[in-house]
Amino acid sequence: MQLALNIAIFFAGFYVAGLVASKPKQLRAALDQFLSNVRYVLDAFKQTEQQDSPSRPEQRLVEADGDALYTKDQVEQQFPEDSWQRRAYEEVKSILLSTNSNAKKFPCPYATAGFKANEHRYVFMHSEDATEPRNIRLLANAMRAYFPISHDLGPNTSLVILHPLSDEKNTVDDYQQKFWDLLRGLRTCDLKDWPEDIPQDTSHARWAFCFDGVPWFPAVLTPSHVQRNSRYAPNFAIAMQPKWVFDHLFRTPERRRAAVESVRKLLVPFDDIEPSPDLSAYGTEGTAESHQYYLLDENRTSECPYQDLDR
């Protein structure tokens, strides 16, 4: 910007001389031309500085989509009952509150508590295609906006990501690939470095998905799950939680044991399949958190297709 000012002063020298030599009637026209040239130079340098500034990419991303986070009240007030967004939300609500006839109690009481306390926030994707830049941009912005307020929302908070149904018939394996492609896409537009204390090898026992400099735990539900009812939803859905939620819930060995037992007690009658053997405590040798994000509809290990999401 200093260079721009120097150039403006340089132009001023010539224009002042011209103004002195001009007739009075020409004074206004010459002055207007001078100011126009100065504005042109300053605007050009301002644009260059904005393009070079490290904060600009994030600002452009935020400006592109705005605030995409919704509370449950906003969803119910802003989306018509026949919209796909409202229908997808109502299905999630029905699952968490077990309002359908003969419905079994949802096996995660913490998710249910979070919904009742209005601790959840919702984001609606443009399509099921996880590779679409607009989807990746939308979710990246939502996660950046959500995390700073997550602590204030409550201990059972979650970012609920809902996708519209596509015309394609996707299998459990298809949705697994979509999920990992979405996480990989988020990494391409992450503006912060991967945390140094978390390995990037997805098979490592202490690996966790990281975005915006913090670790997250996503849990996926799909329309294709049949036996594992706890991972079924009519729309492709992801519950994205900051890892601090689990740090708080499992803050003592006693609390961890009580929480796990509570969930497993409800999980056995809820699912038509035994609990996945991949469910384990973070950091346990011989396990990986990447196996837990997307549980399959059978009891075999769910593998991440990428060794490193940044490669």
C-alpha beads as a LAMMPS data file, in Angstrom:
LAMMPS data file: protein, C-alpha beads

311 atoms
310 bonds

1 atom types
1 bond types

-500.0 500.0 xlo xhi
-500.0 500.0 ylo yhi
-500.0 500.0 zlo zhi

Masses

1 110.0

Atoms # bond

1 1 1 0.000 0.000 0.000
2 1 1 2.906 2.368 0.675
3 1 1 4.088 1.834 -2.900
4 1 1 0.606 2.728 -4.108
5 1 1 0.703 5.968 -2.148
6 1 1 4.102 6.860 -3.575
7 1 1 2.802 6.334 -7.099
8 1 1 -0.245 8.462 -6.339
9 1 1 2.023 11.263 -5.135
10 1 1 4.078 10.862 -8.311
11 1 1 0.933 11.346 -10.414
12 1 1 -0.042 14.305 -8.240
13 1 1 3.107 16.177 -9.186
14 1 1 2.148 16.155 -12.842
15 1 1 -1.489 17.008 -12.210
16 1 1 -0.732 19.938 -9.892
17 1 1 1.445 21.468 -12.590
18 1 1 -1.371 20.945 -15.091
19 1 1 -3.928 22.495 -12.798
20 1 1 -1.815 25.620 -12.287
21 1 1 -1.518 26.062 -16.034
22 1 1 -5.213 25.322 -16.710
23 1 1 -7.957 27.822 -17.246
24 1 1 -10.567 28.051 -14.437
25 1 1 -13.208 26.227 -16.527
26 1 1 -10.831 23.313 -17.000
27 1 1 -9.982 23.050 -13.323
28 1 1 -12.887 20.764 -12.300
29 1 1 -12.434 18.399 -15.255
30 1 1 -8.729 18.057 -14.604
31 1 1 -9.299 17.469 -10.884
32 1 1 -11.908 14.774 -11.578
33 1 1 -9.539 13.013 -13.961
34 1 1 -6.758 13.153 -11.387
35 1 1 -8.913 11.650 -8.619
36 1 1 -10.131 8.921 -10.961
37 1 1 -6.564 7.895 -11.754
38 1 1 -5.612 7.875 -8.080
39 1 1 -8.591 5.645 -7.214
40 1 1 -7.656 3.272 -10.051
41 1 1 -4.092 2.878 -8.748
42 1 1 -5.137 2.440 -5.112
43 1 1 -7.845 -0.108 -5.983
44 1 1 -5.425 -2.158 -8.050
45 1 1 -2.926 -2.376 -5.206
46 1 1 -5.683 -3.105 -2.698
47 1 1 -6.826 -6.095 -4.775
48 1 1 -3.266 -7.359 -5.036
49 1 1 -2.777 -7.146 -1.285
50 1 1 -6.044 -9.006 -0.672
51 1 1 -5.044 -11.804 -3.037
52 1 1 -1.645 -12.158 -1.346
53 1 1 -3.025 -12.009 2.197
54 1 1 -3.164 -15.438 3.934
55 1 1 -6.550 -14.578 5.447
56 1 1 -8.259 -14.001 2.121
57 1 1 -8.992 -17.624 1.128
58 1 1 -10.971 -18.172 4.329
59 1 1 -12.795 -14.870 3.882
60 1 1 -13.745 -15.768 0.315
61 1 1 -14.995 -19.166 1.480
62 1 1 -17.127 -17.624 4.200
63 1 1 -18.518 -15.001 1.844
64 1 1 -19.459 -17.701 -0.666
65 1 1 -21.947 -19.508 1.550
66 1 1 -22.618 -17.374 4.598
67 1 1 -23.953 -18.866 7.784
68 1 1 -25.206 -22.373 6.956
69 1 1 -25.851 -23.463 10.549
70 1 1 -29.424 -23.954 11.719
71 1 1 -30.962 -24.580 15.124
72 1 1 -33.902 -26.993 15.311
73 1 1 -36.271 -24.032 15.754
74 1 1 -34.888 -22.382 12.624
75 1 1 -35.294 -25.595 10.632
76 1 1 -38.909 -25.951 11.744
77 1 1 -39.679 -22.297 11.010
78 1 1 -37.780 -21.751 7.761
79 1 1 -38.238 -24.988 5.799
80 1 1 -41.700 -26.054 4.541
81 1 1 -42.924 -29.450 5.672
82 1 1 -42.666 -30.855 2.139
83 1 1 -39.041 -29.720 1.612
84 1 1 -36.348 -32.383 1.650
85 1 1 -34.519 -30.491 4.403
86 1 1 -37.531 -30.550 6.713
87 1 1 -38.314 -34.197 5.964
88 1 1 -34.709 -35.262 6.615
89 1 1 -34.662 -33.304 9.873
90 1 1 -37.989 -34.785 11.000
91 1 1 -36.660 -38.291 10.356
92 1 1 -33.614 -37.615 12.527
93 1 1 -35.872 -36.140 15.189
94 1 1 -38.085 -39.229 15.074
95 1 1 -35.079 -41.547 15.401
96 1 1 -33.590 -39.691 18.358
97 1 1 -36.899 -39.348 20.203
98 1 1 -38.142 -42.835 19.220
99 1 1 -41.537 -41.431 18.262
100 1 1 -42.443 -44.013 15.622
101 1 1 -44.891 -46.732 16.618
102 1 1 -43.149 -49.724 18.196
103 1 1 -39.863 -47.810 18.020
104 1 1 -37.077 -48.967 20.281
105 1 1 -35.212 -46.449 22.395
106 1 1 -32.311 -44.939 20.488
107 1 1 -29.112 -46.425 21.932
108 1 1 -27.247 -43.146 22.445
109 1 1 -28.976 -41.232 25.265
110 1 1 -26.429 -38.426 24.882
111 1 1 -27.529 -37.730 21.299
112 1 1 -31.147 -37.665 22.442
113 1 1 -30.297 -35.318 25.319
114 1 1 -28.404 -33.035 22.942
115 1 1 -31.402 -32.787 20.625
116 1 1 -33.848 -32.029 23.453
117 1 1 -31.544 -29.325 24.838
118 1 1 -31.173 -27.672 21.407
119 1 1 -27.419 -28.335 21.459
120 1 1 -27.336 -29.664 17.886
121 1 1 -26.735 -27.584 14.797
122 1 1 -27.746 -28.608 11.292
123 1 1 -26.210 -28.108 7.871
124 1 1 -27.890 -29.176 4.621
125 1 1 -25.658 -30.289 1.779
126 1 1 -26.326 -29.570 -1.886
127 1 1 -26.161 -33.209 -3.016
128 1 1 -24.879 -36.671 -2.098
129 1 1 -21.797 -36.118 -4.285
130 1 1 -19.021 -35.625 -1.768
131 1 1 -16.542 -34.572 -4.451
132 1 1 -18.507 -31.475 -5.438
133 1 1 -16.526 -28.354 -4.448
134 1 1 -19.715 -26.596 -3.311
135 1 1 -20.395 -29.387 -0.798
136 1 1 -16.864 -29.341 0.555
137 1 1 -16.889 -25.553 0.803
138 1 1 -20.269 -25.537 2.526
139 1 1 -19.244 -28.068 5.155
140 1 1 -15.836 -26.473 5.721
141 1 1 -17.509 -23.136 6.424
142 1 1 -20.073 -24.759 8.707
143 1 1 -17.393 -26.535 10.747
144 1 1 -15.359 -23.344 11.078
145 1 1 -18.442 -21.482 12.273
146 1 1 -19.609 -24.286 14.554
147 1 1 -16.494 -25.163 16.539
148 1 1 -15.978 -21.754 18.253
149 1 1 -19.525 -21.896 19.648
150 1 1 -19.618 -25.633 20.373
151 1 1 -18.489 -25.333 24.004
152 1 1 -21.284 -22.870 24.721
153 1 1 -23.939 -25.100 23.161
154 1 1 -23.583 -27.864 25.724
155 1 1 -21.831 -31.163 26.536
156 1 1 -23.907 -33.218 24.047
157 1 1 -23.541 -30.947 21.057
158 1 1 -23.189 -32.238 17.514
159 1 1 -23.062 -30.866 13.988
160 1 1 -25.663 -32.877 12.049
161 1 1 -24.891 -33.008 8.313
162 1 1 -27.804 -34.009 6.081
163 1 1 -27.735 -34.823 2.363
164 1 1 -30.622 -34.887 -0.119
165 1 1 -31.486 -38.279 -1.575
166 1 1 -30.068 -39.009 -5.006
167 1 1 -31.683 -40.977 -7.805
168 1 1 -28.903 -43.551 -7.566
169 1 1 -29.227 -46.706 -5.506
170 1 1 -26.152 -46.658 -3.298
171 1 1 -24.845 -49.591 -1.299
172 1 1 -23.255 -49.490 2.142
173 1 1 -19.864 -49.635 0.433
174 1 1 -20.813 -46.762 -1.887
175 1 1 -21.676 -44.543 1.051
176 1 1 -18.459 -45.528 2.767
177 1 1 -16.481 -44.195 -0.201
178 1 1 -18.576 -41.007 -0.290
179 1 1 -17.882 -40.421 3.387
180 1 1 -14.115 -40.778 3.086
181 1 1 -14.039 -38.663 -0.073
182 1 1 -15.819 -35.923 1.853
183 1 1 -13.256 -36.028 4.679
184 1 1 -10.449 -36.008 2.151
185 1 1 -12.054 -33.043 0.398
186 1 1 -12.212 -31.131 3.671
187 1 1 -8.483 -31.612 4.070
188 1 1 -7.852 -29.908 0.712
189 1 1 -9.359 -26.647 1.960
190 1 1 -8.102 -26.756 5.540
191 1 1 -6.302 -23.507 6.288
192 1 1 -4.530 -24.826 9.382
193 1 1 -1.771 -27.391 9.789
194 1 1 -2.466 -30.913 10.980
195 1 1 -1.868 -31.085 14.769
196 1 1 1.663 -32.259 15.525
197 1 1 0.571 -34.628 18.317
198 1 1 -1.785 -36.656 16.078
199 1 1 -0.330 -39.058 13.483
200 1 1 -1.589 -38.762 9.906
201 1 1 -1.507 -42.502 9.228
202 1 1 -5.193 -43.514 9.328
203 1 1 -4.285 -46.995 10.591
204 1 1 -2.433 -45.631 13.631
205 1 1 -4.070 -46.226 17.029
206 1 1 -3.869 -42.517 17.877
207 1 1 -5.070 -41.165 14.529
208 1 1 -8.166 -38.958 14.495
209 1 1 -9.705 -36.873 11.748
210 1 1 -8.577 -33.268 12.092
211 1 1 -9.926 -30.097 10.537
212 1 1 -9.238 -26.466 11.376
213 1 1 -6.525 -27.610 13.767
214 1 1 -8.771 -29.725 16.016
215 1 1 -9.760 -33.431 16.118
216 1 1 -13.312 -34.553 15.342
217 1 1 -15.329 -37.764 15.614
218 1 1 -17.874 -38.318 12.802
219 1 1 -20.494 -41.068 12.961
220 1 1 -22.274 -42.002 9.729
221 1 1 -25.861 -43.119 9.078
222 1 1 -27.109 -44.224 5.655
223 1 1 -30.306 -45.408 3.938
224 1 1 -28.538 -48.673 3.033
225 1 1 -27.952 -49.983 6.550
226 1 1 -30.482 -52.746 7.268
227 1 1 -29.182 -54.771 10.213
228 1 1 -27.290 -52.101 12.111
229 1 1 -30.323 -49.942 12.864
230 1 1 -28.275 -47.520 14.941
231 1 1 -26.520 -46.503 11.709
232 1 1 -29.658 -46.160 9.598
233 1 1 -31.298 -42.940 8.423
234 1 1 -33.476 -42.297 5.356
235 1 1 -30.932 -39.677 4.219
236 1 1 -27.157 -39.927 4.154
237 1 1 -26.290 -38.267 7.480
238 1 1 -23.162 -37.547 9.483
239 1 1 -23.037 -36.542 13.135
240 1 1 -19.786 -34.586 13.430
241 1 1 -18.621 -34.009 17.007
242 1 1 -15.509 -32.264 18.302
243 1 1 -13.381 -34.691 20.292
244 1 1 -13.691 -32.474 23.372
245 1 1 -17.256 -33.850 23.736
246 1 1 -15.819 -37.315 24.394
247 1 1 -13.013 -35.963 26.556
248 1 1 -15.701 -34.437 28.754
249 1 1 -17.929 -37.519 28.742
250 1 1 -15.035 -39.901 29.471
251 1 1 -13.180 -37.591 31.844
252 1 1 -12.704 -40.352 34.427
253 1 1 -12.420 -44.142 34.013
254 1 1 -15.629 -44.545 35.996
255 1 1 -17.563 -42.171 33.745
256 1 1 -16.199 -43.869 30.640
257 1 1 -17.254 -47.286 31.880
258 1 1 -20.733 -46.059 32.827
259 1 1 -21.259 -44.317 29.459
260 1 1 -20.109 -47.327 27.428
261 1 1 -22.262 -49.721 29.434
262 1 1 -25.287 -47.436 29.042
263 1 1 -24.948 -47.336 25.259
264 1 1 -24.216 -51.047 24.844
265 1 1 -27.211 -51.977 27.004
266 1 1 -29.491 -50.176 24.559
267 1 1 -27.520 -51.143 21.443
268 1 1 -28.045 -54.907 21.729
269 1 1 -31.868 -54.855 21.454
270 1 1 -31.847 -51.938 18.984
271 1 1 -29.660 -53.533 16.300
272 1 1 -30.316 -56.779 14.473
273 1 1 -26.615 -57.546 14.619
274 1 1 -24.073 -57.860 17.416
275 1 1 -22.121 -54.704 18.366
276 1 1 -19.169 -54.070 16.097
277 1 1 -15.859 -55.458 17.409
278 1 1 -14.216 -52.257 16.125
279 1 1 -15.794 -50.168 18.889
280 1 1 -12.973 -49.485 21.327
281 1 1 -11.329 -46.770 23.383
282 1 1 -9.236 -44.194 21.553
283 1 1 -5.551 -45.099 21.465
284 1 1 -6.002 -48.788 22.253
285 1 1 -3.193 -50.742 20.609
286 1 1 -4.300 -52.873 17.703
287 1 1 -7.275 -50.638 16.909
288 1 1 -7.816 -47.473 14.898
289 1 1 -10.452 -44.789 15.191
290 1 1 -10.796 -44.829 11.407
291 1 1 -12.573 -48.193 11.777
292 1 1 -15.254 -46.681 14.012
293 1 1 -16.496 -43.686 12.018
294 1 1 -18.277 -45.771 9.412
295 1 1 -19.552 -49.079 10.756
296 1 1 -20.579 -51.591 8.122
297 1 1 -23.832 -53.532 8.073
298 1 1 -21.930 -56.678 8.991
299 1 1 -19.286 -57.433 11.600
300 1 1 -16.175 -57.024 9.544
301 1 1 -13.659 -54.221 9.910
302 1 1 -14.455 -51.018 8.065
303 1 1 -11.271 -49.977 6.291
304 1 1 -10.324 -46.449 5.349
305 1 1 -9.406 -46.362 1.622
306 1 1 -6.702 -43.754 2.250
307 1 1 -3.511 -44.190 4.239
308 1 1 -3.151 -40.437 4.569
309 1 1 -5.988 -38.014 3.810
310 1 1 -3.497 -35.366 2.694
311 1 1 -1.986 -37.519 -0.078

Bonds

1 1 1 2
2 1 2 3
3 1 3 4
4 1 4 5
5 1 5 6
6 1 6 7
7 1 7 8
8 1 8 9
9 1 9 10
10 1 10 11
11 1 11 12
12 1 12 13
13 1 13 14
14 1 14 15
15 1 15 16
16 1 16 17
17 1 17 18
18 1 18 19
19 1 19 20
20 1 20 21
21 1 21 22
22 1 22 23
23 1 23 24
24 1 24 25
25 1 25 26
26 1 26 27
27 1 27 28
28 1 28 29
29 1 29 30
30 1 30 31
31 1 31 32
32 1 32 33
33 1 33 34
34 1 34 35
35 1 35 36
36 1 36 37
37 1 37 38
38 1 38 39
39 1 39 40
40 1 40 41
41 1 41 42
42 1 42 43
43 1 43 44
44 1 44 45
45 1 45 46
46 1 46 47
47 1 47 48
48 1 48 49
49 1 49 50
50 1 50 51
51 1 51 52
52 1 52 53
53 1 53 54
54 1 54 55
55 1 55 56
56 1 56 57
57 1 57 58
58 1 58 59
59 1 59 60
60 1 60 61
61 1 61 62
62 1 62 63
63 1 63 64
64 1 64 65
65 1 65 66
66 1 66 67
67 1 67 68
68 1 68 69
69 1 69 70
70 1 70 71
71 1 71 72
72 1 72 73
73 1 73 74
74 1 74 75
75 1 75 76
76 1 76 77
77 1 77 78
78 1 78 79
79 1 79 80
80 1 80 81
81 1 81 82
82 1 82 83
83 1 83 84
84 1 84 85
85 1 85 86
86 1 86 87
87 1 87 88
88 1 88 89
89 1 89 90
90 1 90 91
91 1 91 92
92 1 92 93
93 1 93 94
94 1 94 95
95 1 95 96
96 1 96 97
97 1 97 98
98 1 98 99
99 1 99 100
100 1 100 101
101 1 101 102
102 1 102 103
103 1 103 104
104 1 104 105
105 1 105 106
106 1 106 107
107 1 107 108
108 1 108 109
109 1 109 110
110 1 110 111
111 1 111 112
112 1 112 113
113 1 113 114
114 1 114 115
115 1 115 116
116 1 116 117
117 1 117 118
118 1 118 119
119 1 119 120
120 1 120 121
121 1 121 122
122 1 122 123
123 1 123 124
124 1 124 125
125 1 125 126
126 1 126 127
127 1 127 128
128 1 128 129
129 1 129 130
130 1 130 131
131 1 131 132
132 1 132 133
133 1 133 134
134 1 134 135
135 1 135 136
136 1 136 137
137 1 137 138
138 1 138 139
139 1 139 140
140 1 140 141
141 1 141 142
142 1 142 143
143 1 143 144
144 1 144 145
145 1 145 146
146 1 146 147
147 1 147 148
148 1 148 149
149 1 149 150
150 1 150 151
151 1 151 152
152 1 152 153
153 1 153 154
154 1 154 155
155 1 155 156
156 1 156 157
157 1 157 158
158 1 158 159
159 1 159 160
160 1 160 161
161 1 161 162
162 1 162 163
163 1 163 164
164 1 164 165
165 1 165 166
166 1 166 167
167 1 167 168
168 1 168 169
169 1 169 170
170 1 170 171
171 1 171 172
172 1 172 173
173 1 173 174
174 1 174 175
175 1 175 176
176 1 176 177
177 1 177 178
178 1 178 179
179 1 179 180
180 1 180 181
181 1 181 182
182 1 182 183
183 1 183 184
184 1 184 185
185 1 185 186
186 1 186 187
187 1 187 188
188 1 188 189
189 1 189 190
190 1 190 191
191 1 191 192
192 1 192 193
193 1 193 194
194 1 194 195
195 1 195 196
196 1 196 197
197 1 197 198
198 1 198 199
199 1 199 200
200 1 200 201
201 1 201 202
202 1 202 203
203 1 203 204
204 1 204 205
205 1 205 206
206 1 206 207
207 1 207 208
208 1 208 209
209 1 209 210
210 1 210 211
211 1 211 212
212 1 212 213
213 1 213 214
214 1 214 215
215 1 215 216
216 1 216 217
217 1 217 218
218 1 218 219
219 1 219 220
220 1 220 221
221 1 221 222
222 1 222 223
223 1 223 224
224 1 224 225
225 1 225 226
226 1 226 227
227 1 227 228
228 1 228 229
229 1 229 230
230 1 230 231
231 1 231 232
232 1 232 233
233 1 233 234
234 1 234 235
235 1 235 236
236 1 236 237
237 1 237 238
238 1 238 239
239 1 239 240
240 1 240 241
241 1 241 242
242 1 242 243
243 1 243 244
244 1 244 245
245 1 245 246
246 1 246 247
247 1 247 248
248 1 248 249
249 1 249 250
250 1 250 251
251 1 251 252
252 1 252 253
253 1 253 254
254 1 254 255
255 1 255 256
256 1 256 257
257 1 257 258
258 1 258 259
259 1 259 260
260 1 260 261
261 1 261 262
262 1 262 263
263 1 263 264
264 1 264 265
265 1 265 266
266 1 266 267
267 1 267 268
268 1 268 269
269 1 269 270
270 1 270 271
271 1 271 272
272 1 272 273
273 1 273 274
274 1 274 275
275 1 275 276
276 1 276 277
277 1 277 278
278 1 278 279
279 1 279 280
280 1 280 281
281 1 281 282
282 1 282 283
283 1 283 284
284 1 284 285
285 1 285 286
286 1 286 287
287 1 287 288
288 1 288 289
289 1 289 290
290 1 290 291
291 1 291 292
292 1 292 293
293 1 293 294
294 1 294 295
295 1 295 296
296 1 296 297
297 1 297 298
298 1 298 299
299 1 299 300
300 1 300 301
301 1 301 302
302 1 302 303
303 1 303 304
304 1 304 305
305 1 305 306
306 1 306 307
307 1 307 308
308 1 308 309
309 1 309 310
310 1 310 311
